[in-house]
Every structure is written in C-alpha cells, then in structure tokens.
C-alpha cells in the first residue's frame, strides 16, 4: 500500500464514523423529516469513504479519481450537516470538511 494513503485512509475512517453516528442520531430526532437531506448525505458520504479506503488499501489505479469524488461528496455532506445545530451534525461537518481537504491533497 502506498504510504501517502495513510493520512487519507485515517481521514476517511474518521469521516465514515462521524457520518454513521450522525445518521443514527438524526433518525432519533423529533423531526426526522427535517433531517432527511442530512440522513441521505450521511449514507452517501459513509459509503464513498468506505470505498475510497478500500481503493487505497488495494492500491487501485483509480484511487485518485475515487478520492476526488470522495472529496466532492464529503464537502456536500459537510455543507448540509453544518446547517443543523445538533452537536452530532456539527461534528460530522468538521470530519467531512477535514476528509474532503485530505482527499483533495492526496488526489492532487
């Protein structure tokens, strides 16, 4: 495995964990319908992070393109999460933005 991937893999793991926690917490909110976009993006983001991790771990020839897409999805998820005041959404947004930055750097 490419050692340049290690920081990106960790950022993706952190983001995936934050998205999964946010997803679960959003489902417990009083107004779940209001959280629908957040929930949807949490799933998309966690899934692309998992796929990006796998692509880097197997040294895929497409890892850079996958990480570029991961950065786009993480950025979008962070922007949606930061609109909500819930602590889990704010924490998720931070992890998403950090992952997006790390993936952009790795893919450059």
Secondary structure, DSSP 8 states (H G I E B T S, - for coil): --TTHHHHHHHHHHHHHHHHHHHHHHHTSS-GGGGHHHHHHHHHHHHHHHHHHHHHHTT-TTHHHHHHHHHHHHHHHHHHHTTS-SHHHHHHHHHHHHHHHHHHHHH-
